[in-house]
Amino acid sequence: MTAPCGAPDGAGTPDGAAVSVLVVDDEELTRAGLRTLLSARPGIEVVGEAADGADVVPLAGRLRPDVVLMDVRMPRLDGIEATRRLRAEVAEPPKVVVITTFENDEYVWDALLAGAAGFIRKRAPSTRIAETIRTVATGDALVFPETLRRLAVRRPPLAPARWDRPLLGTALTRREGDTLRLMAEGLSNQQISRRLTVGVETVKTHVANILAKLHADNRTHAVVVAYEHGLLHPAPGTDAEQEAW
């Protein structure tokens, strides 16, 4: 996993408040365990729990969490559809971090395509889960280069006729295309700035333009959309080695 410029241990939101988290999982023991582990981490406050994706929108509207830690597979409404509904029905929706047993499956890809900002495995150390939550809450980049490439290898791009809405991706400028490829490598704005020999503010402008043109909510979403529509292509052989995260 690559999480450039992640928030340090103990950091909360940019205004110094604790990151508020809604935990969503259909297994009660899993929810209890996550609540206990996260409540012990500085700068994080678990404000609520849900046992199914159908409860996420009303709870998010009432509790206004910064981050939803979302299970993917749930019996009534899965985390993918719950993520879509959050984006569609909640003003200023919380960021979504998918928590899953297996990262290399279609559920993770579809959750990221639906707008989730990142994902983490359930067996990850609590420090890693907390770091991921803080990073997403502060708006920093959270991209998973090797995992996304492996998933993209197994999922051929959509034909243009199957695109669900027109994308302006074909109108990306050359510099925006260069920036998108470096985003897919997990580089931060500062790293992209050095690689392209341009100012950080210029990179920020390119990133903002890419997000707008791809109708993406975050960098991870933009990279997944770009793979999905053939604007990025995974390099040969990237399906071989598992990324440690």
Buried (B, 14 or more C-beta within 10 A) or exposed (E): BBBBBBBEEEBBBEEEEBBBBBBBBBEEEBBEBBBEBBEEBEBBBBBBBBBBBBBBBEBBEEBBBBBBBBBBBBEEBBBBBBBBBBBEEBEEBBBBBBBBEEBBBEBBBBBBBBBBBBBBBBEBEBEBBBBBBBBBBBBBBBBBBBBBBBBBBEBEBEEEEEEEEEBEBEEBEEBBBBBBBBBBBBBBBEBBBEBBEBEEEBBBBBBEBBBEBBBBBBBBBBBBBBBBBBBBBBEEEBBEEEBEB
